[in-house]
Amino acid sequence: MLNYIKNLPRKVKIVLIAAFLLRLAVWFGGLADASRFLAPDSIDYLRLAENIGTHFQYANNGKIEVFRAPGYPFLIALLNTIFSSYAFICFIQVILDTALCLLLWRLASRLYDSRSATAALLFQCASIVSITFSVKILSDSVYAFLLILFFNILYEVWHIDGNSKTTTVKIILPLAACGITLSVMIYLRAITLLYLYIPIIMLCFGKRFREALIISIMMIICISPWYIRNYKQAEYPHFSSVGSVNLYRYNACLLLAKKIICHSMSSRRLLMENFRNSNLKRNEPTLLLRAEKERFSVRRCITSGCI
């Protein structure tokens, strides 16, 4: 790895150093007030990480957590064993975000030409969104890093030479890395479940059925324990309830607003009042399962009076 970095073009090294210093300067701005590293969702992540570290339990306010995917809180808990500090967590993210710039350049240079790769590198290095999220205790920077890492590994998988001279290790390692990386992305953000089929379908269209099968098996092995955990501890048969809760809080609001002809914010307040009066919390299996049953027909849910 060090040799690879050493052999990078000089202009790429300069841009990467500039990207790191730019993020580091923003990071230094938060040292005076640690709350600058926080966002509204950060509190949940930190609370979950604290429960993991102290009680080895993934719970929020004493309730089994099925809303937030466990990857980022586990990462925070791991980093807290080294040095418990908001600044330290964000510093690691600054390093990962700089590494993301390098991975993006590597991927673009493989798929296109050096000119396109340089343009992508400059864009990513100066991205205000990327810089901002790298110094916030949120999963976005880590997820983006893993996403580009995954596509780099997928490129290696796509170019595996299946002839008899290729050793089994050279075939299995990138496939295992691809499946594990995709699984870690699911643990970081459950939305990955919506498009995890895309690389499998791509491999199948390329008649790489062996590769698609191995990656699928790796993912099943990696993510099935969390499905089992949710079902046994919370009686919730899915990986995360984020889809159900968003359906209830947002999609249903828009449909209800259309039905009663009012502003979406008014319908949201109406649903939130119903949400509070029903004594249901976001981890309550009754609410989540009810929303799941109506995932493909919110209109039917509204007209039937279930919300």
MARDREN-932361 format. One line per 10 residues: number of its first residue (from 1); their letters; for each residue x, y, z of C-alpha. Coordinates in steps of 0.02 Angstrom, whole numbers. Example, Ala and Ser with C-alpha at 12.3 -4.5 7.8 and 13.67 -1.06 7.14 Angstrom:
! residues 2
1 = as = 615/-225/390; 684/-53/357
END
This chain:
! residues 307
1 = mlnyiknlpr = 0/0/0; 142/121/45; 228/81/-120; 65/117/-212; 49/288/-129; 234/323/-160; 212/288/-346; 60/400/-367; 75/544/-491; 142/701/-410
11 = kvkivliaaf = -13/804/-448; -124/672/-365; -17/677/-207; -30/867/-201; -219/864/-220; -236/729/-85; -127/827/36; -231/983/1; -391/883/30; -328/820/197
21 = llrlavwfgg = -269/991/255; -435/1070/203; -533/942/305; -409/957/448; -433/1146/453; -622/1124/469; -591/989/602; -482/1110/702; -627/1232/702; -728/1112/808
31 = ladasrflap = -598/1085/944; -650/1241/1039; -829/1177/1055; -859/989/1044; -1044/1017/1005; -991/1074/831; -955/893/791; -1135/845/829; -1292/838/722; -1470/796/778
41 = dsidylrlae = -1447/611/740; -1278/604/828; -1359/591/999; -1442/426/955; -1280/355/885; -1182/406/1040; -1314/337/1158; -1317/171/1067; -1127/164/1066; -1124/198/1254
51 = nigthfqyan = -1246/55/1285; -1137/-60/1180; -981/-10/1277; -1054/-17/1452; -1190/-149/1442; -1147/-237/1277; -1328/-212/1228; -1396/-127/1073; -1536/-27/1153; -1597/153/1161
61 = ngkievfrap = -1672/217/1324; -1690/39/1384; -1784/-19/1228; -1718/-141/1100; -1662/-39/949; -1724/-93/777; -1732/79/696; -1549/124/670; -1432/0/588; -1296/-53/711
71 = gypflialln = -1139/-26/608; -1098/155/651; -1135/141/839; -1022/-12/846; -885/87/758; -903/228/884; -897/103/1027; -738/29/954; -655/199/933; -707/245/1111
81 = tifssyafic = -601/101/1176; -449/188/1099; -491/369/1143; -662/429/1195; -683/596/1108; -797/673/978; -644/751/898; -555/583/883; -705/502/796; -713/645/670
91 = fiqvildtal = -524/641/645; -537/458/591; -677/511/472; -565/648/400; -435/514/360; -567/401/282; -638/545/180; -464/584/112; -442/400/71; -610/409/-19
101 = clllwrlasr = -536/540/-135; -394/421/-178; -513/275/-207; -622/382/-320; -472/434/-423; -416/252/-437; -589/194/-492; -610/336/-619; -437/307/-692; -481/124/-718
111 = lydsrsataa = -651/156/-795; -608/311/-898; -447/407/-928; -325/507/-821; -409/672/-867; -579/613/-804; -498/539/-649; -414/704/-607; -577/799/-630; -667/676/-514
121 = llfqcasivs = -527/692/-386; -534/883/-386; -723/882/-371; -722/761/-224; -579/848/-134; -670/1016/-140; -844/945/-104; -924/1050/32; -1045/910/73; -904/785/92
131 = itfsvkilsd = -801/903/201; -950/947/311; -1003/768/346; -824/712/380; -824/821/537; -996/769/599; -1035/614/701; -1142/539/565; -1123/381/461; -1117/471/293
141 = svyafllilf = -927/486/273; -892/307/325; -1031/245/211; -967/344/62; -792/275/90; -857/96/93; -966/127/-61; -817/180/-168; -710/42/-91; -845/-83/-140
151 = fnilyevwhi = -846/-25/-322; -656/-39/-327; -668/-218/-265; -811/-254/-385; -698/-196/-527; -569/-325/-470; -705/-459/-462; -765/-416/-638; -588/-440/-705; -550/-604/-618
161 = dgnsktttvk = -469/-722/-741; -552/-892/-718; -421/-994/-810; -340/-1145/-731; -180/-1049/-686; -274/-931/-570; -258/-991/-391; -412/-1018/-283; -352/-885/-159; -343/-752/-295
171 = iilplaacgi = -522/-793/-343; -599/-812/-169; -518/-663/-82; -592/-523/-191; -761/-610/-192; -761/-626/-2; -703/-445/16; -843/-389/-100; -978/-482/-2; -910/-426/167
181 = tlsvmiylra = -895/-243/114; -1073/-242/49; -1133/-322/211; -1042/-191/316; -1128/-57/211; -1296/-136/255; -1250/-133/439; -1205/52/420; -1361/104/325; -1507/-13/294
191 = itllylyipi = -1551/79/133; -1413/-25/51; -1538/-169/50; -1633/-78/-88; -1491/-92/-214; -1384/-238/-156; -1460/-340/-299; -1383/-226/-431; -1205/-297/-426; -1275/-475/-418
201 = imlcfgkrfr = -1382/-442/-574; -1232/-362/-661; -1126/-516/-629; -1265/-630/-689; -1285/-531/-850; -1097/-549/-873; -1119/-738/-852; -1016/-736/-694; -1134/-847/-597; -999/-917/-483
211 = ealiisimmi = -948/-744/-425; -1130/-691/-399; -1164/-849/-297; -1012/-829/-183; -1050/-644/-149; -1232/-686/-111; -1182/-825/9; -1060/-707/98; -1196/-576/120; -1322/-702/185
221 = icispwyirn = -1195/-765/312; -1152/-588/368; -1324/-507/383; -1437/-652/434; -1382/-643/619; -1459/-468/632; -1624/-528/559; -1625/-667/688; -1581/-545/828; -1722/-426/781
231 = ykqaeyphfs = -1849/-565/772; -1798/-647/935; -1778/-489/1038; -1909/-373/962; -2021/-490/861; -1980/-384/709; -1942/-490/554; -1838/-363/457; -1664/-289/463; -1718/-113/511
241 = svgsvnlyry = -1882/-22/542; -1823/138/456; -1933/103/304; -2087/74/412; -2061/229/517; -2027/339/366; -2183/269/283; -2285/317/435; -2207/488/465; -2183/551/288
251 = naclllakki = -2268/453/148; -2429/434/247; -2428/622/285; -2428/668/102; -2569/548/61; -2671/605/209; -2644/787/158; -2710/746/-15; -2860/657/57; -2915/792/180
261 = ichsmssrrl = -2848/935/71; -2729/1017/192; -2544/1061/201; -2426/914/224; -2361/990/387; -2538/992/457; -2563/809/413; -2395/769/490; -2447/852/653; -2609/753/647
271 = lmenfrnsnl = -2516/589/624; -2388/633/756; -2528/670/879; -2601/500/837; -2427/427/857; -2408/500/1032; -2585/461/1089; -2567/280/1039; -2420/262/1160; -2321/182/1020
281 = krneptlllr = -2135/216/1002; -2027/196/849; -1968/25/909; -2143/-38/950; -2171/-197/847; -2359/-165/834; -2336/0/743; -2193/-62/636; -2280/-220/579; -2439/-121/544
291 = aekerfsvrr = -2341/-3/433; -2250/-148/350; -2414/-229/301; -2464/-68/214; -2293/-31/136; -2360/-49/-42; -2529/31/-9; -2526/179/107; -2691/240/34; -2777/80/89
301 = citsgci = -2702/103/262; -2773/280/275; -2946/240/207; -2962/88/320; -2931/198/471; -2775/112/534; -2687/280/549
END
